[in-house]
């Protein structure tokens, strides 16, 4: 019985470490990858630098997209699009100008 108790504490520490430290970034990375692959023409997005616009063109060859803003069209890497900000922008009830 003593042998079993010696193993429970390290296993519990590992599980706590995994579920609170390691798993959340892994899940976020998977969600961002899914978001980037699900982008389509006409989606309203926000880049990580704060630029608002609509997806005008998607290029799968070099993993870029062209975003149409009020200032013109700008080419970005798809990784530069913020998943969190774009989802907040596209929530129902928020009206665009």
PyMOL commands that set and color helices and strands:
alter all, ss='L'
color gray80, all
select helices_A, chain A and resi 2-37+78-80+83-89
alter helices_A, ss='H'
color red, helices_A
select strands_A, chain A and resi 44-46+52-59+64-69+72-77
alter strands_A, ss='S'
color yellow, strands_A
deselect
rebuild
show_as cartoon
